[in-house]
Amino acid sequence: MEKHKITIEKLDELEKKTKDKFTKLLVNDLKKKINLPNESALYNQLSYDRILTLIEKEENNNRLKEFKKVDQKNISYNLKVMRGIKNKNITINAEFSLDTLSFMIQKEFDLEPMHLYEFKIGKYKFGPKCDEWQEIFDALDNFKLGSAILASGLKQGDIFDFLYDLGDNIKFKIQIIEIYNGRC
């Protein structure tokens, strides 16, 4: 956790960066508390760091929304899904959601369905909505695979991560073996 000097000016800047009501509420709450004599500096720093994280996630979501608009109906991916020594190839259209890819992996590896999971694709994390403010994930799991790969700048040969059952932490590596444009 990086320590920052918290000022009203910095908080005003952060408030201008967000449209999220909850984040604005946190900013205003911290503005009231930073100059109180008995207020904990550690608590203020943790609140400030949380605000920074929420704003970063909001900015990521805004960038990701731009990639949702890109039509990728003619693009498919041949993916090599790896867990230990077991590998499976999955070919999937770029327009399919990450939720669909998760389901396909569950089926291929005989996993019990209905567990939480996350994809880490480039600098983004995608997964099902798990809390009211989506603090853990950049986007929900209905994000299209092709849009996630495009936003992350991944290409053929690159690898991304899939974590299934956040309690048991079943880890997968997924390599983009081939990108088909116009055919599957």
C-alpha positions in Angstrom: 0.0 0.0 0.0 1.5 3.3 -1.1 1.3 6.1 1.4 -0.1 9.4 0.2 -0.4 12.8 1.8 -4.1 13.3 1.9 -5.4 16.8 1.2 -8.8 18.3 0.5 -7.4 19.3 -2.9 -6.5 15.7 -3.8 -9.9 14.6 -2.6 -11.6 17.2 -4.8 -9.6 16.0 -7.8 -10.6 12.4 -7.1 -14.2 13.4 -6.7 -14.2 15.0 -10.1 -12.8 11.7 -11.6 -15.7 9.6 -10.5 -19.4 9.3 -11.4 -19.9 6.5 -8.9 -22.2 7.6 -6.0 -20.6 5.2 -3.5 -17.1 6.5 -4.3 -18.3 10.1 -4.0 -19.7 9.2 -0.6 -16.4 7.8 0.5 -14.5 10.9 -0.7 -16.9 13.2 1.1 -16.7 11.2 4.3 -12.9 11.3 4.2 -13.0 15.1 3.6 -14.9 15.4 6.8 -12.5 13.2 8.8 -9.0 14.1 7.6 -8.7 17.2 9.8 -10.3 15.8 13.0 -7.9 15.7 15.9 -8.7 12.2 17.1 -9.1 10.5 13.7 -6.8 7.6 12.9 -4.2 8.3 10.2 -4.1 4.6 9.3 -7.9 4.5 8.9 -7.7 7.7 6.7 -5.0 6.1 4.6 -6.9 2.9 4.1 -10.0 4.9 3.1 -7.9 6.9 0.6 -6.4 3.8 -0.9 -9.8 2.3 -1.3 -11.0 5.4 -3.1 -8.0 5.2 -5.4 -8.7 1.5 -6.1 -12.4 2.2 -6.8 -11.5 5.0 -9.2 -9.0 2.9 -11.0 -11.6 0.1 -11.4 -14.1 2.7 -12.7 -11.6 4.0 -15.2 -10.8 0.4 -16.3 -14.6 -0.3 -16.8 -14.9 2.8 -18.9 -12.0 1.7 -21.1 -13.5 -1.8 -21.4 -16.9 -0.4 -22.5 -15.2 1.0 -25.6 -14.1 -2.5 -26.6 -17.5 -4.0 -26.0 -18.7 -2.1 -29.1 -16.2 -3.8 -31.5 -17.9 -6.3 -33.8 -16.0 -9.6 -33.7 -18.5 -12.1 -35.0 -16.0 -13.3 -37.6 -13.2 -14.0 -35.1 -12.6 -17.2 -33.2 -9.9 -18.3 -30.8 -8.3 -21.7 -30.5 -7.4 -21.8 -26.9 -5.2 -24.4 -25.1 -6.5 -24.7 -21.5 -3.8 -26.1 -19.2 -4.1 -27.5 -15.7 -1.0 -29.4 -14.5 -0.3 -32.0 -17.1 -3.9 -32.1 -18.4 -4.5 -29.9 -21.5 -7.7 -29.3 -23.5 -8.2 -27.3 -26.7 -11.3 -25.2 -27.0 -12.3 -23.2 -30.0 -14.7 -20.4 -29.3 -16.1 -17.4 -31.1 -14.9 -14.0 -29.9 -18.6 -12.9 -29.3 -19.1 -15.6 -26.6 -19.0 -14.4 -23.0 -16.4 -15.2 -20.4 -19.2 -16.9 -18.6 -19.6 -19.3 -21.5 -15.9 -20.0 -21.6 -15.9 -20.7 -17.9 -18.8 -23.2 -18.5 -16.9 -24.9 -21.3 -13.8 -25.2 -19.1 -15.9 -26.7 -16.2 -17.3 -29.2 -18.6 -14.0 -30.2 -20.2 -12.3 -30.7 -16.8 -15.3 -32.3 -15.1 -15.6 -29.5 -12.5 -18.5 -29.1 -10.2 -20.5 -26.1 -11.5 -21.7 -23.0 -9.7 -18.4 -21.8 -8.1 -17.0 -18.3 -8.2 -14.2 -17.8 -10.7 -12.1 -15.1 -12.3 -10.2 -14.6 -15.5 -7.0 -12.4 -15.4 -6.6 -11.2 -18.9 -3.7 -8.8 -19.2 -4.1 -6.2 -16.5 -7.9 -6.8 -16.1 -9.8 -9.2 -13.9 -13.2 -10.5 -14.9 -15.6 -12.5 -12.9 -19.2 -12.7 -11.6 -20.6 -9.9 -9.6 -19.6 -10.7 -6.0 -20.3 -7.5 -4.1 -22.4 -4.4 -4.4 -19.6 -2.2 -5.6 -17.6 -4.7 -7.7 -14.4 -3.9 -5.9 -12.7 -7.1 -6.9 -13.4 -7.4 -10.6 -13.1 -4.9 -13.5 -16.1 -6.2 -15.2 -18.8 -8.8 -14.9 -18.5 -12.2 -16.5 -20.9 -11.3 -19.4 -18.0 -9.6 -21.1 -17.2 -11.0 -24.5 -14.0 -13.0 -24.8 -12.8 -11.2 -27.9 -13.4 -7.8 -26.3 -11.4 -8.8 -23.2 -8.5 -10.1 -25.3 -8.6 -7.0 -27.5 -8.7 -4.6 -24.5 -5.8 -6.4 -23.0 -3.7 -6.3 -26.1 -3.1 -10.1 -26.2 -2.2 -11.9 -29.4 -1.4 -15.4 -30.6 0.9 -17.2 -28.2 0.0 -15.1 -25.2 -1.3 -16.6 -22.0 -3.9 -15.6 -19.5 -5.2 -17.0 -16.2 -8.4 -18.7 -15.1 -9.0 -19.3 -11.4 -12.0 -21.6 -10.6 -13.6 -22.2 -7.2 -12.1 -19.4 -5.2 -12.1 -21.6 -2.1 -10.1 -24.5 -3.7 -8.2 -22.2 -6.0 -8.1 -24.4 -9.1 -5.7 -22.6 -11.4 -5.5 -22.8 -15.2 -3.3 -21.2 -17.8 -5.0 -20.4 -21.1 -2.8 -19.9 -24.2 -4.1 -18.3 -27.4 -3.0 -20.9 -29.9 -4.5 -19.4 -33.0 -6.8 -16.5 -33.9 -9.2 -17.3 -36.8 -10.4 -14.3 -38.8 -13.5 -15.2 -40.8 -13.4 -18.9 -40.3 -13.5 -21.4 -37.5 
